[in-house]
Amino acid sequence: MSDQLACVGCLRRSWLLAMFGPYIEKTATGSVGKRSPELLRLGNEDLVEAVAPAAGHRLLREVEALGEAGLGDRLDAAGCWSVCRHHNRYPPGLRDAADAPWALIGRGDRELLCDLEPQAAVTIVGSRRATSYGREVARELAREVSTAGLVVVSGLAFGIDACAHRGALDGGGRTLAVLGCGPDRPYPAAHRSLWRRVVETGAVISELPPGSTPWRWSFPARNRVMAALAGMTVVVEAAARSGSLITADLAADLGRDLGAVPGPVTSRASAGPNELLAGGCCVVRDGQDVLDALLGAGATRLQRVGPALDPELTAVLAAIESGATGAASLDLPAARASAALARLELLGYLAPTPIGTFTRTLLVPPKPGER
C-alpha cells in the first residue's frame, strides 16, 4: 500500500459503510437528508448500535479482519488512490469538519484534492430538473470562475451539477466531483463520458470503496464533503425542499460563504435560491460576485474575453460604444450594417432591446496575438 495515503483503520471504515448501506438507509428513512450526516459522525461501535445492533457486530468483525495488503490490492485493482484524516495530505477544508469522512478514495489527480485550499474552490449545486436558465447560468458561472483559477466542486448529477462540471472544463479549468457511490462507478451512468473527462483533468472522490452502489443516504452524506471542501457554496436553482439546500445549510454551519443565483419569483426552480437571498446570503450574478466574496472585492477582476473580430466588426462595435444604437446610425449600407449587428449579437458582444436597438455587453475582444 505504498501508493495509498490512508491507514488501514480508516480504509476499513469505508468498507464498513458500504456493508452497512442498507442498514443506514433504513435508519435514515424519513429524514435521510439530515439523518445520514449525523450517523456518520459516530464511531464504528456506536454506528453498529445505531443502525444494526443485531447483525452489525458480525459485519464489523468481518471488516476488522480485512488486512492492509488486501485493501491496498483492491484499491490498486480499481485504479484508485486514498487519503485519510490521519495523513498530513488530507484536504485542508475537511480538517475542521466534525463529520468529515475517515478516508477519501478517488480517481484522477490526488494532488488536486490534497492541495485544495477552501479559498481556491467554489461548490456549485442545484436542481437535477434545471431550467434552461439555470443550466446556462451554472455553465457560464463555472466557466468564469475556473478561468480565474478556482476549482469547481460539484456532484456529477443531472442538471446543475453536470453543467457546473462542463463549464469548468469549457474554461480549461479544474473540477472535482464528489460521488455518493464508489469513485470507479460513473453515476448516473449517462454521465460516463463526463466522469471520464473529470478524471482525466481533475478528480472524482468518494468516502465509499470501489464498486459501491449509491443509496439515498449517501447523497446528502456526500453533500457535507462538497460543502467543506470549498470556501463558498453557490445554489443556482433549487425547489423549496431540495438536497441542494442541505448543502447550503452544511456550508453555513461550517462558516463557509453562501451564495445564490436570483431567479423569477414565479419559478418553482428558483424558490430555494430566492429564499436564501431573502435570508441574507450573497447575491451571485456572475463569476465576479464569487471572486469578490472569496478573495475580497476587487482583488481579482474577471475579464470576459470573446471571439476575435474582423476590422469591420471592430468598427461597428466601437460605434455602438460611442452611442450608435442600430443599423440606421452606422456609416454602412443598410444590409451590411444589419448583418454586422446580427453577427455581433451572435458572438455575444451586443444584446437586443425590446425597442429594436442594441446595447453593449460586458464581453471584450481579445488583445492582438491573444487568439
N, C-alpha and C positions, 0 to 999 in steps of 0.2 A: 504493500500500500504506500510505497514511497511517493507516488504521484498524488496521493489523497491528503487533504489538509483537515480531515475530520477524524476525531478519535473514535475508537470502536464503540464506546458507550453512546455517543451522540448518533452514530450511524444505526445502532440498534434501535434507538428511539424512532428513527424514520421508518424502519421496517415494522415496528410495533404499531405505529399509526396506520400503516397500510393494512395490517392484520385486524386492527380494531375498527376499520372503516365502517362496517355495518352496525356495530355497537354504538359508535359515536353518532351515526345517522339516526338511530332510534332514540337515543337520549336527547339529541338536539331538535327532534321533530317539534314543530310548533313555534320555535323561536330560534331556528337554525342560524339566522343572521347574527344574533348576539351571543348565543349559547356556545358555539364552537370555539371562538377565541378564548372564552373563559375556561372551557375544558382543557384547552391546550396549554394553559398556564400550570396545570397540575403536573406533579412528578409522576413517574411511572406507576408506583404503588397506589397513589391517590386516584390516578386515572382509571386503574383497574376497578377500584371500589366504586367509582362514579358511574362507569358505563358498562362494566361486565363483571360483576362480583362473582358470578358462577364460573364462567369459562375463562375469565381474564387471567387468572394466575397460571393456568396451564399455558396459555399463549405467551405470557411473559417469560415463563421458563424456556419455551422454545426459542424466543428471541434472544434470551441471555446465553443460549448455547451456540449462537452464531459466532464464529471466530473471526478475527481480524482479517486473516488471509482470504477467507471465503467471501466476506463482504467486499473486500477490495477487488476480488476476481469478478464479482457480479457487476460492480461499477465499471470496471475495465471492459467487460464484455458488452456493456450497453453504450460504451463510448462516453461515459460520464465522469465528471470530477466532483469533488466535495470540499466543503469547508465548514468548520463547526465553531460554536461560540467560545471554545477554549483556545482557539488559534488567533494569533495577532493579525491574521489576514481576514478575519470575519468583518463584513462590511460595517463601516462606522455608523451608518444610520440605524442599524439594528442593535447596537451595543447598549443603548439606553431604553430599549423597549422591553418591558417586563414579560411580555408573552412572545418574544422572538423565538423562531424555530431553533431547536438544538443544533440542527445541521441543515445546510442547503446543498442540494445536489443539482448539478446543471450540465449543460452542453454549451459549447461556444467559447467565448473569451472569459476565462475565470478572472483575469486581472481587471476587466471592466467592472465586475461586481466587487472585487476586493478593494479596489481603489476608489470606489464611488462615494464621494462626499455628498451629503444631502443637498448642499447648496449648488451642486453641479447637476442636479436631476430634478425633473418635474414628472409627477404621475398624472396621466390624463385618463379619465374614466367617463363612462356614460352608458346610456341605454343600448341594449342589444337591438332594439327596434328603433333605430335612429331615423330621423327625418333627413331629407336631402340637405336641409340647412345644417343640421348637426354634423352630418358626415363631412360636409365641405369645411365647416369651421374646425373640426377636430384635425383633419388632414393638414390644413393650412397652418393651424396653430403649432402642430408638431413639427412641420417643416421649418417654420420660422425659428423656433427655439433650438432645434437641432442644428440649424445653420449657424446659430450663435454659439454653439458648443455644448449645449445642455444635453444630457442623456434623457431620453423619453422612456418612462416606465409605464407599462400597461399590462393587460391580462390576456391578449390574443383572442378575446371573444368576438362574436359578431358585433356589428355596429360601430360604436365609437372607438372601442379598443383597437380593432383592426385598422381603422382609419388613422389612429394615432401612430401605430407602428409603421404604416405605409408612408405617412407624412414624414416621419423621421428618416426613413430610407430614401424618400424623394429628395430630402435636403442633404443627402450624403452624410448624415449623422449616425449616431449610435443609439440603439434601442434595446431595452431589456424586457423580456416577457416573464411574468410570474404565473405559473400554471397551478391548477387545482388537481392535477394528476401527475404521473411521472414525467420528468423532463424529456424523456425519449419518445413521448406519445403526443403527436400533434393533436391538439383539441381546441376547437372542433376539427374533425377530420377534413372538412372542406378547406381549412386553412393550412394544409400541409405545405404548400409552396411558400406561404408567408412565414410559417415556422422555420422552414429551411433557410430563407433569406435572413431572418433574425439570428439564427445560429451562426450563419456564415460571417455576419458583420458585427454582431453583438453577443447576447447570451440569453438562454432560456433556463429558468431555475424553478425548483420546487422543494418543499420540505418532505415530499414523498419519494420513495425509491423508484428506480426504473421499473416500468411495466405496470405501475399502479393505475387503477381506474379512478375516474373522478366521482365524487359524492356531492350531494347538496351542501354538506357542511364544509367541504374543502374549498368552496369558492369564497365565502366570507372569511374563511381562515387565511386564504392567500391574500385577501384584501388588506389584512393588517401588515403584511410584508410590503405590499405596494405603498401603503401609507407611510411606513417607516423609512423606506429607502430614499425617498425624495424630500427635499426641503419644502415643496409645495405640491398640493393636490388640487387639480382643476376638474370640476364636474361640467361637462359640456351639455349633455341632456340627460334627464332622469325623471321618471314619474315620481309622484309624491311618496310612494313606497317603493324604494329601489335599493338594490345592493350597492349601487354607486354612492348612495347617501351613507351607507355603513362605512365605506371607505373614507368619506368626508369626516364622519364622526371620529373614526380612529385617528385620522390625521390631526384633528383638533385636540384630541386627548393627549397626543404626543407633543403638542405645542408647535406643530408644523403650520406653515401658511396655508390658507384655504381660499381658493378662488372658484368662481362660477361664471359661465357664459350666459349673459341675459338672453331671453327668448320671448316670443309673443306671449302675452298674458293669457291668450285664449288657447294656447297649445299645451296639451297634456304632457308632452315630452319635455317642456320647459318648466313644469311646475316645481320640480325639485331644485334646479338652479335658482329660479326666481325666489323661492323660499329661503335659500341660503343667502341670497343677496339682501333680502329684507332683514335677515338676522345680522347683517353687517360684514359678511365676508367680502373679499376683494373682487371687484369687477374685472373680468378678463374679456377684453375685446379683441386682443391680438397678442402676438408674442412679446411685444414691448411691455405690456402690462405684467407679464410673467417675469421678465427680466428685471423690471423696476421693483417688483415685490421681493424677489430673491436676492438681488445684488445691490439694491438701492436705486432710487430714482436718478436716471441719467448716467449711471455707472457704465452701462453698455448701451449704445444706440443701435437699434436694429434697422438696417437699411434693406429695403425690399428692391432687389435688382431684377429688372425684367429682361426680355429678349433684346437683342441688338436691333437698331433701327437704321434704315437707309436714310440718305440725306433729305429726301422729300418728307418722309415721316417725321424726321427730327425737326424740320422747319415748321410743319403743321403743329406739332406738339408745342413748340416754342410760341406759336401764335395763340394757341389756346391758353397757355400760361400768361400771355400778355393781355388777355381779355377777350379774344375771339370766342364765340360760343357755338358756331355752327358753320356749315358749308358756305353760306352766303357771306360770311365775314372773312373768308380766306381768299388770298390772292391766287386762286387757281380756278381753272374751268370747273363748272359745277359737278360734272361726273367724276373728275379726278379728286375733287375736294371731298365728295361723299364717300368715294372708295377709300381715301386715306383715313377719314374719320372712322369708318367701319373697321378698317384694319387695326387702328389704334385701340378701338374698343375690344376687339378680339384678343389683342395682345395684353390687355389689362391696364393700359395707360389712361384710358378715358372711361367715364361712366355716363350713361344717358340720363337725362332728367325727364320728368313727366311732361314737360312742355316742348320736348324735341331738341333741346340743346345738349351740350356736353360739359362735364366738369372733370377736372384733373384728379386722378387717384394718387395714392402715395408711392406707387411704383416709380423707380428711377431707371434710366437707361444705363447699361454698363459703360464703364470708362473705356477709352480706346485701348485695345490689346487685352481687355479683361475677358472677352468672349470671342 
